[in-house]
Amino acid sequence: MNIELRRDLEQRLLEYVNDYGIPLTENQARLMVAHLDLVIDKNKVVNLTRITEPTEGLVLHCLDSLMPLAFISSQIGSQDVVLDVGTGAGFPGIPLAIATGAHAVLIDSVGKKVNAVNDFATVLGLDNVEALHVRAEELALERPESFSYVFARAVAQSNVLVEYAAPLLKKNGLLVLEKANPTEDEMAAANRAAKICGMKFVSRETCELPNGLGHREILQYQKVAKSKIKLPRQNGMAKNQPLGI
């Protein structure tokens, strides 16, 4: 990616976030475009993403990662620890870490992706980012109730993610999901799972990405009570025997 293209993408990102009321500095935009450049380059040797065209990636990776910030009422800052479940190439975790200054833990079940993300964080000088090769259920045993926010983007059904998040979140912590078009059945199952897991549904916001690149729904669930069952369950049970069905 040449300097002219980088600068153009940085300016576009600043214009995009301004349209959604998301605060971002020029330096933060520079870091996010640098991350996108690293991802596109690394993707030539490690399969990280199917989105490799820079202007498309700017919207579907960088901007999309930041969209929840337009709808979360609380201010995320350096005092918070946030979790990105199923980070892939570092989205949304790295953009969120850059934009908020929060300590971000990024997890994925694919070791090559985790290694790549840790390399990206090092190159970008992000000492508030750590990527771990671990399952959500395993992390819940190692770091229970450690996170102010859990983010997930197109990783699994909402009821599964509610179960993953519940033992990881602090009391009153938020699970923030990004979905394309969740069905009413998915929403109903998630709400039933939330009641079992000590979570409550908070809000459902909708928005359209620029350039006709997609519809997004931001779902928020808050941890309000103890789970009615012992969490986490064994590895794989959340997906194979999902709650709320």
BELKA-V362705 format. One record per helix or strand. SS is the DSSP state (H for helix, E for strand). FROM is the first residue (numbers start at 0). TO is the last residue. Records with the same first field share a line. If there is no record, write none. Layout:
SS = FROM-TO  FROM-TO
This chain:
H = 2-18  25-41  53-69  92-99  110-123  135-141  157-165  183-196  209-211  236-239
E = 80-84  102-107  128-132  146-152  168-178  198-207  214-222
